[in-house]
Amino acid sequence: MAIRIGRSFADLINALEQITAGLKSVTGDAKQKSYAMELAKYLSALRTLDEKQEKAKAELHKLSKDLKKNETEVRLLLGKAVSYLESEYGKSSPELQKYGVARRQPGGKKGPRVKA
């Protein structure tokens, strides 16, 4: 059976395994032994790097999930804090700028748009 290297990483690993095994099985050919040794090194390195990448992907997924959760909680808490400050000073008070809150402009949105 002839081996052709596919496009996926799994195909590359499978081809490397099969060719390396075939090259190691032949005795007496120094060139084949040399290829087998070099390909075995790359196979080992690729497997190690693939493992590290998979762990990094899992960590990224976990961190992204934690970040989204914290962002949602902070937005809610920040909204409550701004509402509190607006209730204390008024929604268009210049005092809000002291806290970094832009005061609301009069005449803003007053509800859903209605087609004429």
DRENDO-1510 file (C-alpha; in Angstrom, 1 decimal, always signed):
<recs>
REC; n; res; u; v; w
REC; 1; MET; +0.0; +0.0; +0.0 .
REC; 2; ALA; +1.5; +3.3; -1.1 .
REC; 3; ILE; +1.6; +6.1; +1.5 .
REC; 4; ARG; +0.6; +9.6; +0.5 .
REC; 5; ILE; +0.8; +12.4; +3.1 .
REC; 6; GLY; -2.6; +13.9; +3.8 .
REC; 7; ARG; -3.3; +17.5; +4.7 .
REC; 8; SER; -4.3; +17.0; +8.3 .
REC; 9; PHE; -1.9; +16.7; +11.3 .
REC; 10; ALA; -3.2; +13.2; +12.1 .
REC; 11; ASP; -2.4; +12.1; +8.5 .
REC; 12; LEU; +1.1; +13.5; +8.9 .
REC; 13; ILE; +1.6; +11.6; +12.2 .
REC; 14; ASN; +0.2; +8.4; +10.7 .
REC; 15; ALA; +2.5; +8.7; +7.7 .
REC; 16; LEU; +5.5; +9.3; +9.9 .
REC; 17; GLU; +4.7; +6.3; +12.1 .
REC; 18; GLN; +4.3; +4.0; +9.1 .
REC; 19; ILE; +7.4; +5.1; +7.2 .
REC; 20; THR; +9.5; +5.1; +10.3 .
REC; 21; ALA; +8.4; +1.6; +11.2 .
REC; 22; GLY; +9.1; +0.5; +7.6 .
REC; 23; LEU; +12.6; +2.1; +7.6 .
REC; 24; LYS; +13.5; +0.6; +10.9 .
REC; 25; SER; +12.5; -2.9; +9.8 .
REC; 26; VAL; +15.1; -2.9; +7.0 .
REC; 27; THR; +18.6; -4.0; +8.1 .
REC; 28; GLY; +21.9; -3.2; +6.4 .
REC; 29; ASP; +20.9; +0.0; +4.7 .
REC; 30; ALA; +22.6; +3.0; +6.4 .
REC; 31; LYS; +20.7; +5.6; +4.5 .
REC; 32; GLN; +17.3; +4.1; +5.5 .
REC; 33; LYS; +18.5; +3.8; +9.1 .
REC; 34; SER; +19.6; +7.5; +9.0 .
REC; 35; TYR; +16.1; +8.5; +7.7 .
REC; 36; ALA; +14.4; +6.4; +10.3 .
REC; 37; MET; +16.4; +8.0; +13.2 .
REC; 38; GLU; +15.8; +11.5; +11.9 .
REC; 39; LEU; +12.1; +10.9; +11.3 .
REC; 40; ALA; +11.7; +9.3; +14.8 .
REC; 41; LYS; +13.1; +12.5; +16.3 .
REC; 42; TYR; +10.6; +14.6; +14.5 .
REC; 43; LEU; +7.8; +12.3; +15.4 .
REC; 44; SER; +8.7; +12.6; +19.0 .
REC; 45; ALA; +9.0; +16.4; +18.8 .
REC; 46; LEU; +5.7; +16.7; +16.9 .
REC; 47; ARG; +3.8; +14.6; +19.5 .
REC; 48; THR; +5.3; +16.7; +22.4 .
REC; 49; LEU; +4.4; +19.9; +20.7 .
REC; 50; ASP; +0.9; +18.7; +19.9 .
REC; 51; GLU; +0.3; +17.7; +23.5 .
REC; 52; LYS; +1.5; +21.2; +24.6 .
REC; 53; GLN; -0.8; +22.8; +22.1 .
REC; 54; GLU; -3.8; +20.8; +23.2 .
REC; 55; LYS; -3.1; +21.8; +26.9 .
REC; 56; ALA; -2.8; +25.4; +25.9 .
REC; 57; LYS; -6.1; +25.2; +24.0 .
REC; 58; ALA; -7.8; +23.8; +27.0 .
REC; 59; GLU; -6.3; +26.5; +29.2 .
REC; 60; LEU; -7.3; +29.2; +26.8 .
REC; 61; HIS; -10.9; +27.8; +26.8 .
REC; 62; LYS; -11.0; +27.9; +30.6 .
REC; 63; LEU; -9.5; +31.4; +30.8 .
REC; 64; SER; -11.9; +32.7; +28.1 .
REC; 65; LYS; -14.9; +31.2; +30.1 .
REC; 66; ASP; -13.6; +32.7; +33.3 .
REC; 67; LEU; -13.0; +36.1; +31.7 .
REC; 68; LYS; -16.5; +36.2; +30.2 .
REC; 69; LYS; -18.1; +35.3; +33.6 .
REC; 70; ASN; -16.1; +38.0; +35.4 .
REC; 71; GLU; -16.9; +40.5; +32.7 .
REC; 72; THR; -20.6; +39.9; +33.0 .
REC; 73; GLU; -20.4; +40.2; +36.8 .
REC; 74; VAL; -18.4; +43.4; +36.7 .
REC; 75; ARG; -20.8; +45.0; +34.1 .
REC; 76; LEU; -23.7; +44.2; +36.4 .
REC; 77; LEU; -22.0; +45.6; +39.5 .
REC; 78; LEU; -20.7; +48.7; +37.6 .
REC; 79; GLY; -24.3; +49.3; +36.4 .
REC; 80; LYS; -25.5; +49.2; +39.9 .
REC; 81; ALA; -22.8; +51.6; +41.1 .
REC; 82; VAL; -23.6; +54.1; +38.3 .
REC; 83; SER; -27.3; +53.8; +39.2 .
REC; 84; TYR; -26.5; +54.5; +42.8 .
REC; 85; LEU; -24.5; +57.6; +41.9 .
REC; 86; GLU; -27.2; +58.8; +39.6 .
REC; 87; SER; -29.8; +58.4; +42.4 .
REC; 88; GLU; -27.6; +60.3; +44.8 .
REC; 89; TYR; -26.6; +63.2; +42.5 .
REC; 90; GLY; -29.1; +63.1; +39.7 .
REC; 91; LYS; -28.8; +61.7; +36.2 .
REC; 92; SER; -27.5; +64.9; +34.6 .
REC; 93; SER; -25.4; +66.3; +37.5 .
REC; 94; PRO; -21.9; +67.5; +36.8 .
REC; 95; GLU; -20.9; +65.7; +40.1 .
REC; 96; LEU; -21.0; +62.4; +38.2 .
REC; 97; GLN; -17.9; +63.5; +36.2 .
REC; 98; LYS; -15.9; +63.3; +39.4 .
REC; 99; TYR; -16.5; +59.5; +39.4 .
REC; 100; GLY; -15.8; +59.2; +35.7 .
REC; 101; VAL; -19.5; +58.8; +34.8 .
REC; 102; ALA; -20.7; +60.8; +31.8 .
REC; 103; ARG; -23.9; +62.6; +32.6 .
REC; 104; ARG; -26.9; +61.8; +30.6 .
REC; 105; GLN; -27.9; +64.2; +28.0 .
REC; 106; PRO; -31.5; +65.4; +28.0 .
REC; 107; GLY; -33.7; +64.4; +25.1 .
REC; 108; GLY; -32.1; +60.9; +24.7 .
REC; 109; LYS; -34.0; +57.9; +23.6 .
REC; 110; LYS; -37.5; +57.9; +24.9 .
REC; 111; GLY; -38.7; +54.5; +23.7 .
REC; 112; PRO; -38.9; +52.3; +20.6 .
REC; 113; ARG; -39.0; +54.0; +17.3 .
REC; 114; VAL; -42.4; +54.2; +15.6 .
REC; 115; LYS; -42.6; +54.2; +11.8 .
REC; 116; ALA; -44.4; +57.3; +10.5 .
</recs>
